[in-house]
Amino acid sequence: MDSASEWGALRITLLFGAAAVALALIAAPLLESRSGTGLARNAGVDLMSTGSIGGTTSYTIRRSVLQSSPDAVCIIRSDGARSGDC
């Protein structure tokens, strides 16, 4: 094979590869939104959020599937003191 045909084959391969990636990036969100349920809802994944508020004290709130109740909450203060179901 000569150099020109090798470059042509490489260009065609790259073109189809780029088109496949672009299609996947566009099609996946469209298909998910069309199905009406997201991945997290289907798999039972608990989406966790973090944040902060102004103040002088800090604490961590923990919830775990290993606690005695699904609604149990453990609060850990910055000095190490614990309250709730820890």
N, C-alpha and C positions, 0 to 999 in steps of 0.2 A: 504494500500500500504506500502511496506517496503521501507527502506531508499535507497537501491540500485536502485530500479525502479524510485524513485522520482528524484534522482540525474541524472539518464539516461534521463528522460523527460526534466529536466532542461537543460542538455547539448545539447540535440537536439534542443530545443527552442532557445537557445543562438546561436547555429550554424546557423540555418536558419535566425535568426535575423541579425547576422553579415553578412551573404551572401546577404541579401536584402539591407542592407546599402551599402555594397561594390558595388553591382550592380547599385544602384541609383547614387552613386558618379562617377562611370565610364560612365554610359549610358547617363546621363543628358548632359554633355558637347559634347559627340559624336552626340547626336540627334540634339542639337542646331547648331553645326557647319555644320551638314548635311543639315539642313533646309535652309541655306544660309542667314538667317536673324537672328540677335540677338534680345534678349528681348527688349533692349533699342530702337532699330529701330522700332520694331513693336508697342511699346506702345507710341512712340513719346516722350520719356524721353530725356531731354537735359542733357548730361553728363558734369558735371562741373569739371574744373581743377583749381588747385591753384598752385602758385609757388612764388618765390621771386628772385630778382636780386639785385646785390650789389648797394649801393648808400646811400646817407644821407637822402633822403626824402622817405616817405612811403605814399601810397595811396591805396584806395580800389576802384575797378571798379565794379559797380552793373548794372545788366540788369534784368528787371522784365517784366512779362507778363502784369502787371498793368500800364506800361508806355504807353505814347501816340503812340509810334511806336515800332514795334518789333526790330528795329535796334537801338533804343535809348539807350544811355549809360550815367550813372551817375558816376562821379569821385569824391570821397571824400578824401581829403588830411588829413594828420595827425593832422593839426591844426583845422580841422572841416570845412574848406572852401569847398564848393561844386561847381562843374561846370558840364556842360552838362544838360541832361534832368533828373533832380532830383525831 
